Amino acid sequence: MPLQRGLYLGLVLSAVTGCTGVIDGFSGSGPGAAGLPPGSPGAGGTGSTDPSSSGGVGPQSQPTASMHKLSIVEFTNSIHDLLGSNAPVASQLEPDQQVSGFRSISGAVVSVSPTGVAQYETAIDAATDYAFSSAAQAGTVLSCVPTSAADANCPLSKVLGTFGRRAFRRPLTDADVARYASVATDIAAEPGSSILIGLKYAISAILQSPEFLYRVELGAPSAADGGRNKYSDFEMASRLASLLWGSVPDDALLDAAASGKLSTSDGVKTQAMAMLASQKVHASFNDFTSDLYGLDPSSGMPLSTTFKDPKIYPNWTPTLLAAMQQELSMRIDEAAFNGDYLSLYDSSVVFVNNELAKIYGLPTQAVDGFRRVTLDAGSPRVGLLGSGAMLAANGLPQRTSPTLRGRFVSEQLLCKTVPPPPANVNLTALDMPPAGASVRVVLEQHRKNPSCAACHALMDPIGLGLENFDSVGSYRTMENGAPIDATGELDGAAFKDEASLSTALRNHPNAASCFVTKLYEHAQGRAPLAVDAAVIDSLAKQFDANGHRADQLLVEIASSDAFRFVEVATQ
């Protein structure tokens, strides 16, 4: 890029960066990994005392406004919605982090390093190169394509204002439009350049702005609501698009914001219900469950990086891993958008291709492909806990791990807090049980250590109920030369195998409220606080009353006062 073009973009970015102290964190400066001072709006200001907690309600009295850096998925979705679904997005971007198990929460506490800024520039340059490769291609992105900087039939102010409104999730000010129009016209005037090239760099500057890379949602005092700090209509459009679509708002949603239709709970509910018709909701919900069920690469035990010893598990292949991940997505989608979400825990419906069918003990078909199969009555494999994805992700390279599997149930599905192991614990003691010894016996011996007993009692008895499935998820009746005993008890409910454990899980008094808490936490982009207890309780009652409809729960969260109001951050 010519030096002058780089200078113009630098001036634009520095001007936008200075719009609020919050965005200063974008430079990557400041204390700690986040690059933002604790308590600042960009640092989240949630006051959570345990960022690694997996559920529950924190002690702080009020949430505070924050800015949220787009996750890689949100960035990719937004680029595709703005520049076309075929616009390339570079694979090299700073990895997302997780706080309290969710990338949505980390977005409020992390900033971008200098290397990350350069990666964004590379990615956005590649995407805009594609979008402005021809006037015809640009016509699919812009409201119109001017023939010159002075084209009265297609003024730059209209082109940049229309595009910028979606990218910034709000109308551009006159100063915004003038700034980006100056980039377009000045670059277009260079020798050998054109207005199309100028627009390419103006759009690139918009997309490299922190106002695109961060969701700016700070609220303002509302006299009509007793002075409470309320998100504006455009901020609500931004929040709805992020929660339901994982992307930027479309023009219809922004038009609704412009006409004041997002200023009331009923107005938000109406828009949210309409947004459910988009397929984007399905992908966005799947992104949430990737965090919830520990399958995202930024989680501690992601399926995508799970390793199995090929000498012990020769059937573990990259294609099997992909099939497991796709099957879980299909199971979740059916449960979330076609009925009772808690059916995910004990449903006998699976989705298999031939490779996964072999793992599940099902017949293959002459023409391969994913198909919906209902397991026979009395099948020992049902629901989420019997899925290959969950079993493999929480298994070890050479054996199963009742501890990991039990921790998954306790933390992710029942919202119990399992403390980390003591610093001096020997984590390799259970690597391989002696020949003829079951994992159950070894773990029972392990729990005789008082420093281990309290935590392992929350995990091991549950995970032992899944011992009929090896580390890849294949069914078995013997383990290490010993018969498997999968009996146990889940908070007073006895079970004899995975199927009855799954029934106990579905009927557990905390199962529904835990899911509500997790989705609420993800939606808010912060850990729950004491003030959220009544809100979550009300949402849980609505969830029960609505037959555990996850899609309706999304709407109820989005239209709740807790999602529409926020405290002003103080520094």
Solvent accessible surface area in square Angstrom, and as a share of the most:
residue,aa,sasa,rsa
1,M,112,0.50
2,P,61,0.39
3,L,162,0.80
4,Q,87,0.39
5,R,28,0.10
6,G,25,0.24
7,L,103,0.51
8,Y,42,0.16
9,L,8,0.04
10,G,36,0.35
11,L,102,0.51
12,V,5,0.03
13,L,38,0.19
14,S,70,0.45
15,A,48,0.37
16,V,7,0.04
17,T,32,0.19
18,G,59,0.57
19,C,68,0.41
20,T,35,0.21
21,G,55,0.53
22,V,14,0.08
23,I,1,0.01
24,D,73,0.38
25,G,3,0.03
26,F,18,0.08
27,S,57,0.37
28,G,29,0.27
29,S,70,0.45
30,G,51,0.49
31,P,84,0.53
32,G,68,0.66
33,A,101,0.78
34,A,27,0.21
35,G,4,0.04
36,L,12,0.06
37,P,65,0.41
38,P,124,0.78
39,G,39,0.38
40,S,7,0.04
41,P,12,0.08
42,G,2,0.02
43,A,15,0.12
44,G,1,0.01
45,G,14,0.14
46,T,22,0.13
47,G,41,0.40
48,S,31,0.20
49,T,103,0.60
50,D,58,0.30
51,P,81,0.51
52,S,97,0.62
53,S,21,0.14
54,S,14,0.09
55,G,9,0.09
56,G,36,0.35
57,V,68,0.39
58,G,16,0.16
59,P,88,0.55
60,Q,51,0.23
61,S,76,0.49
62,Q,75,0.34
63,P,14,0.09
64,T,28,0.16
65,A,3,0.02
66,S,11,0.07
67,M,1,0.00
68,H,9,0.04
69,K,25,0.11
70,L,5,0.02
71,S,13,0.08
72,I,60,0.31
73,V,52,0.30
74,E,25,0.11
75,F,2,0.01
76,T,32,0.19
77,N,42,0.22
78,S,0,0.00
79,I,1,0.00
80,H,55,0.24
81,D,44,0.23
82,L,9,0.05
83,L,0,0.00
84,G,27,0.26
85,S,88,0.57
86,N,115,0.59
87,A,2,0.01
88,P,61,0.39
89,V,40,0.23
90,A,31,0.24
91,S,107,0.69
92,Q,129,0.57
93,L,16,0.08
94,E,50,0.23
95,P,111,0.70
96,D,24,0.13
97,Q,91,0.40
98,Q,44,0.19
99,V,32,0.19
100,S,7,0.04
101,G,31,0.30
102,F,2,0.01
103,R,14,0.05
104,S,31,0.20
105,I,7,0.03
106,S,4,0.03
107,G,6,0.06
108,A,1,0.01
109,V,38,0.22
110,V,13,0.07
111,S,14,0.09
112,V,2,0.01
113,S,38,0.25
114,P,96,0.61
115,T,88,0.51
116,G,1,0.01
117,V,45,0.26
118,A,53,0.41
119,Q,41,0.18
120,Y,17,0.06
121,E,65,0.29
122,T,88,0.51
123,A,1,0.01
124,I,0,0.00
125,D,36,0.18
126,A,39,0.30
127,A,1,0.01
128,T,0,0.00
129,D,82,0.42
130,Y,65,0.25
131,A,0,0.00
132,F,16,0.07
133,S,81,0.52
134,S,49,0.31
135,A,58,0.45
136,A,84,0.65
137,Q,44,0.20
138,A,0,0.00
139,G,38,0.37
140,T,105,0.61
141,V,22,0.13
142,L,12,0.06
143,S,56,0.36
144,C,33,0.20
145,V,41,0.24
146,P,4,0.02
147,T,117,0.68
148,S,50,0.32
149,A,46,0.36
150,A,92,0.72
151,D,23,0.12
152,A,95,0.73
153,N,141,0.72
154,C,7,0.04
155,P,51,0.32
156,L,14,0.07
157,S,65,0.42
158,K,101,0.43
159,V,0,0.00
160,L,0,0.00
161,G,19,0.18
162,T,54,0.31
163,F,11,0.04
164,G,0,0.00
165,R,46,0.17
166,R,43,0.16
167,A,0,0.00
168,F,10,0.04
169,R,10,0.04
170,R,60,0.22
171,P,62,0.39
172,L,22,0.11
173,T,73,0.43
174,D,130,0.68
175,A,63,0.49
176,D,12,0.06
177,V,25,0.15
178,A,63,0.49
179,R,69,0.25
180,Y,0,0.00
181,A,20,0.15
182,S,48,0.31
183,V,2,0.01
184,A,0,0.00
185,T,43,0.25
186,D,49,0.25
187,I,0,0.00
188,A,21,0.16
189,A,85,0.66
190,E,27,0.12
191,P,134,0.84
192,G,85,0.82
193,S,22,0.14
194,S,47,0.30
195,I,17,0.09
196,L,34,0.17
197,I,61,0.31
198,G,0,0.00
199,L,0,0.00
200,K,16,0.07
201,Y,23,0.09
202,A,0,0.00
203,I,0,0.00
204,S,0,0.00
205,A,0,0.00
206,I,0,0.00
207,L,0,0.00
208,Q,11,0.05
209,S,0,0.00
210,P,1,0.00
211,E,18,0.08
212,F,0,0.00
213,L,1,0.01
214,Y,8,0.03
215,R,23,0.08
216,V,45,0.26
217,E,1,0.00
218,L,51,0.25
219,G,20,0.19
220,A,56,0.43
221,P,98,0.62
222,S,19,0.12
223,A,104,0.81
224,A,102,0.79
225,D,44,0.23
226,G,77,0.74
227,G,43,0.42
228,R,116,0.42
229,N,10,0.05
230,K,33,0.14
231,Y,15,0.06
232,S,55,0.35
233,D,28,0.14
234,F,40,0.17
235,E,27,0.12
236,M,1,0.01
237,A,0,0.00
238,S,4,0.02
239,R,6,0.02
240,L,0,0.00
241,A,0,0.00
242,S,16,0.10
243,L,12,0.06
244,L,1,0.00
245,W,17,0.06
246,G,6,0.05
247,S,8,0.05
248,V,0,0.00
249,P,0,0.00
250,D,42,0.22
251,D,63,0.33
252,A,70,0.54
253,L,4,0.02
254,L,0,0.00
255,D,75,0.39
256,A,7,0.06
257,A,4,0.03
258,A,67,0.52
259,S,73,0.47
260,G,35,0.34
261,K,117,0.50
262,L,1,0.01
263,S,37,0.24
264,T,75,0.44
265,S,39,0.25
266,D,107,0.56
267,G,15,0.14
268,V,0,0.00
269,K,72,0.30
270,T,86,0.50
271,Q,35,0.16
272,A,0,0.00
273,M,87,0.39
274,A,67,0.52
275,M,9,0.04
276,L,28,0.14
277,A,92,0.71
278,S,30,0.19
279,Q,135,0.60
280,K,66,0.28
281,V,1,0.00
282,H,45,0.20
283,A,65,0.50
284,S,11,0.07
285,F,7,0.03
286,N,49,0.25
287,D,31,0.16
288,F,3,0.01
289,T,2,0.01
290,S,23,0.15
291,D,6,0.03
292,L,3,0.01
293,Y,5,0.02
294,G,18,0.17
295,L,10,0.05
296,D,17,0.09
297,P,92,0.58
298,S,38,0.24
299,S,15,0.09
300,G,83,0.80
301,M,58,0.26
302,P,12,0.08
303,L,0,0.00
304,S,48,0.31
305,T,95,0.55
306,T,15,0.09
307,F,126,0.53
308,K,4,0.02
309,D,22,0.11
310,P,84,0.53
311,K,188,0.80
312,I,75,0.38
313,Y,18,0.07
314,P,104,0.66
315,N,62,0.32
316,W,37,0.13
317,T,44,0.25
318,P,115,0.72
319,T,89,0.52
320,L,0,0.00
321,L,29,0.14
322,A,57,0.45
323,A,4,0.03
324,M,0,0.00
325,Q,51,0.23
326,Q,87,0.39
327,E,0,0.00
328,L,3,0.01
329,S,33,0.21
330,M,59,0.26
331,R,13,0.05
332,I,5,0.03
333,D,44,0.23
334,E,50,0.23
335,A,8,0.06
336,A,0,0.00
337,F,28,0.12
338,N,107,0.55
339,G,20,0.19
340,D,41,0.21
341,Y,0,0.00
342,L,6,0.03
343,S,34,0.22
344,L,6,0.03
345,Y,3,0.01
346,D,40,0.21
347,S,33,0.21
348,S,37,0.24
349,V,21,0.12
350,V,1,0.00
351,F,17,0.07
352,V,1,0.00
353,N,25,0.13
354,N,26,0.13
355,E,52,0.23
356,L,0,0.00
357,A,0,0.00
358,K,143,0.60
359,I,11,0.06
360,Y,17,0.06
361,G,67,0.65
362,L,36,0.18
363,P,109,0.69
364,T,66,0.38
365,Q,97,0.43
366,A,114,0.88
367,V,126,0.73
368,D,81,0.42
369,G,34,0.33
370,F,58,0.24
371,R,36,0.13
372,R,136,0.50
373,V,38,0.22
374,T,84,0.49
375,L,16,0.08
376,D,121,0.63
377,A,111,0.86
378,G,81,0.78
379,S,22,0.14
380,P,50,0.31
381,R,11,0.04
382,V,18,0.10
383,G,1,0.01
384,L,0,0.00
385,L,0,0.00
386,G,0,0.00
387,S,0,0.00
388,G,0,0.00
389,A,0,0.00
390,M,4,0.02
391,L,0,0.00
392,A,0,0.00
393,A,2,0.01
394,N,14,0.07
395,G,3,0.03
396,L,47,0.23
397,P,57,0.36
398,Q,81,0.36
399,R,31,0.11
400,T,1,0.01
401,S,7,0.04
402,P,1,0.01
403,T,27,0.16
404,L,28,0.14
405,R,0,0.00
406,G,0,0.00
407,R,94,0.34
408,F,12,0.05
409,V,0,0.00
410,S,0,0.00
411,E,29,0.13
412,Q,33,0.15
413,L,2,0.01
414,L,3,0.01
415,C,28,0.17
416,K,44,0.19
417,T,78,0.46
418,V,13,0.07
419,P,66,0.41
420,P,113,0.71
421,P,76,0.48
422,P,51,0.32
423,A,117,0.91
424,N,137,0.70
425,V,33,0.19
426,N,91,0.47
427,L,130,0.64
428,T,90,0.52
429,A,59,0.46
430,L,29,0.15
431,D,73,0.38
432,M,107,0.48
433,P,17,0.10
434,P,92,0.58
435,A,101,0.78
436,G,50,0.48
437,A,23,0.18
438,S,19,0.12
439,V,7,0.04
440,R,49,0.18
441,V,79,0.45
442,V,27,0.15
443,L,4,0.02
444,E,71,0.32
445,Q,106,0.47
446,H,29,0.13
447,R,52,0.19
448,K,143,0.61
449,N,71,0.36
450,P,117,0.73
451,S,69,0.44
452,C,6,0.03
453,A,32,0.25
454,A,77,0.60
455,C,22,0.13
456,H,26,0.12
457,A,58,0.45
458,L,60,0.30
459,M,11,0.05
460,D,0,0.00
461,P,40,0.25
462,I,10,0.05
463,G,0,0.00
464,L,2,0.01
465,G,0,0.00
466,L,0,0.00
467,E,6,0.03
468,N,17,0.09
469,F,1,0.00
470,D,23,0.12
471,S,0,0.00
472,V,0,0.00
473,G,0,0.00
474,S,25,0.16
475,Y,101,0.38
476,R,52,0.19
477,T,83,0.48
478,M,102,0.46
479,E,17,0.08
480,N,59,0.30
481,G,65,0.62
482,A,14,0.11
483,P,98,0.62
484,I,30,0.15
485,D,69,0.36
486,A,6,0.04
487,T,65,0.38
488,G,26,0.25
489,E,103,0.46
490,L,4,0.02
491,D,90,0.47
492,G,59,0.57
493,A,41,0.32
494,A,86,0.67
495,F,9,0.04
496,K,142,0.60
497,D,28,0.15
498,E,1,0.00
499,A,23,0.17
500,S,30,0.20
501,L,0,0.00
502,S,0,0.00
503,T,64,0.37
504,A,11,0.09
505,L,0,0.00
506,R,61,0.22
507,N,106,0.54
508,H,18,0.08
509,P,117,0.74
510,N,59,0.30
511,A,0,0.00
512,A,14,0.11
513,S,40,0.26
514,C,3,0.02
515,F,4,0.02
516,V,0,0.00
517,T,13,0.08
518,K,3,0.01
519,L,1,0.00
520,Y,1,0.00
521,E,2,0.01
522,H,30,0.13
523,A,10,0.08
524,Q,12,0.05
525,G,4,0.04
526,R,17,0.06
527,A,7,0.06
528,P,2,0.02
529,L,0,0.00
530,A,52,0.40
531,V,63,0.36
532,D,2,0.01
533,A,52,0.40
534,A,78,0.61
535,V,39,0.22
536,I,13,0.07
537,D,73,0.38
538,S,56,0.36
539,L,4,0.02
540,A,12,0.09
541,K,131,0.55
542,Q,68,0.30
543,F,2,0.01
544,D,78,0.40
545,A,89,0.69
546,N,60,0.31
547,G,37,0.36
548,H,33,0.15
549,R,77,0.28
550,A,0,0.00
551,D,12,0.06
552,Q,48,0.21
553,L,2,0.01
554,L,5,0.03
555,V,1,0.01
556,E,28,0.12
557,I,0,0.00
558,A,0,0.00
559,S,5,0.03
560,S,20,0.13
561,D,70,0.36
562,A,23,0.18
563,F,1,0.01
564,R,14,0.05
565,F,17,0.07
566,V,13,0.08
567,E,74,0.33
568,V,88,0.51
569,A,19,0.15
570,T,112,0.65
571,Q,170,0.75
